[in-house]
Amino acid sequence: MLSYRHLFHAGNFADVFKHALLARLLVALGGKGKPYCFLDTHAGTGRYDLGHEWAWKTREFENGICRLWERKDIPAALAPYMKIVRAENPKGRLRYYPGSPLIALKLRRPGDRVVLTELNKTDFAGLETVIARERHVAAHCMDGYQALKAFLPPREKRGLVLLDSSFDRAREFARIVKALKEAHQRWATGTYAIWYPLMEPSAMRDFARSVEKSSIRKVLRLELTVGPVGDARYMRGCGMLVVNPPWKFDAEARPLLDWLQQALAVEGKGSVKVDWLVTE
Ligand SMILES: C[S@@+](CC[C@H](N)C(=O)[O-])C[C@H]1O[C@@H](n2cnc3c(N)ncnc32)[C@H](O)[C@@H]1O
């Protein structure tokens, strides 16, 4: 039984962080000639109606995408992401927020392939509607961790895997590390982006240690906090590990996240971390 529904959280600061970085990763992949494969293991519904009562119940989008919507000084690095958000709202009023599948579909080139998996049947039905007219995209109602076994390595031999769990079960960090290790054994040269919420420091230390102890190299860690530390009203922050990031992605991500932190900070608080959890 899956209780998590992303519509309650769509467009919040964590989505902005995740999707801004996802867009940069896809732009970098698309900068080279050969086709790539994008696998989204926890795809969600693809598009979210911020006018829906669930989104209004939490209003998390107000401290997320709303903060960027009115800005006239969006940095160039964020332009591909914001262009997609604006294209979803052609009348100029923010109503629809694109999920990771739509971001990938908008940024891919002809020949690039998109594979989406989602376990929740209702969200999967929504996803199928969103992608109905798209070519070179396959969607499967299945467990995302099984998808890593079923679809890796991709025939293109280059690409990106987004592992964006809803963290609604216990021991999710351990499950992610196990799945990542197995996936990496199947396909060591792929790029993997793993989103996570910042939880209590001991849980984060354990997560970092278990990745460090694995044989996986080149792991970039990117983290953003936006709220006052210890304030239970807010998710403290979130992060993304990127295994095999594109060349100079660390240098590119730092100013982007610094700008986002300024834009998204609640009561002016927050911080950014960009470091190599595991080097070459
Ligand atoms: C954070 S949301 C995904 C958001 C989406 N990646 C985006 O950025 O737009 C997590 C999704 O994972 C789904 N989910 C939960 N457990 C799953 C599993 N084991 N396999 C695949 N999907 C799962 C949930 O139903 C939910 O839609």
The ligand as an ORCA input file, in Angstrom:
! r2SCAN-3c Opt
* xyz 0 1
  C       8.983     11.991     -5.011
  S       7.777     11.227     -5.999
  C       8.423     11.294     -7.614
  C       8.462     12.609     -8.236
  C       9.013     12.641     -9.639
  N      10.268     11.917     -9.749
  C       9.230     14.056    -10.056
  O      10.326     14.568     -9.820
  O       8.328     14.639    -10.651
  C       8.013      9.520     -5.646
  C       7.108      8.617     -6.468
  O       7.560      7.274     -6.269
  C       6.439      6.423     -6.256
  N       6.916      5.179     -5.629
  C       6.994      4.854     -4.333
  N       7.630      3.654     -4.168
  C       7.970      3.238     -5.424
  C       8.672      2.120     -5.919
  N       9.136      1.156     -5.098
  N       8.857      2.029     -7.249
  C       8.391      2.994     -8.096
  N       7.714      4.072     -7.680
  C       7.519      4.211     -6.355
  C       5.388      7.198     -5.519
  O       4.092      6.750     -5.857
  C       5.656      8.623     -6.046
  O       4.857      8.913     -7.174
*
